[in-house]
């Protein structure tokens, strides 16, 4: 893959259709922000799509396969979602990645999406301490133990509607650990926005 392929991909990362990084059919897998109840997370949680089908493929392509052009699409989706969370000014706090994972991806992927929203201040104040392992395949309890005491806050976000930004809500362990760490540092989280969720929506949502 060349640098030009990264900037101007010729196929949709979701379905392989030629022409753009994300075709309109795959983009339609994302909708308006839907509320989600997540145990252990007190601020409102909003998700834009179930973690399946085209939405899952697009997230994985961006996160693991270098489809960086998708940051513009995801940034626009998040920008629209912020209106549901609270009034401006908005401050986005990207959920942190492990250092090794960020190096492999050429940078923190959630930070890249946050910057692409263009309407919010980005405050990358969350960091993971050494010792956090890849959460893929871990149970809910193991995910909580993996993050316990290892989410660190460095610095303070500016005032405004503070929103935690994540890619996938699976068990809610990451969102819960991040919100707790921010609260301990005196930062109120007004909401959580996730691109996708592997958790079922509650009836009526």
Secondary structure, DSSP 8 states (H G I E B T S, - for coil): --HHHHHS-SB-TTT--BTSSS-HHHHTT--S-EEE--TT--SEEEESSBSSHHHHHHHHHHHHS--TTHHHHHHHHHHHHHHHH--SSEEEEE----HHHHHHTTS-HHHHHHHHH-SSEE---EEE-TT----TT--HHHHHHHHTTTEEE-S---SSEEEEEEEEESSSHHHHHHHHHHHHTT----EEEEEEESS---TT-
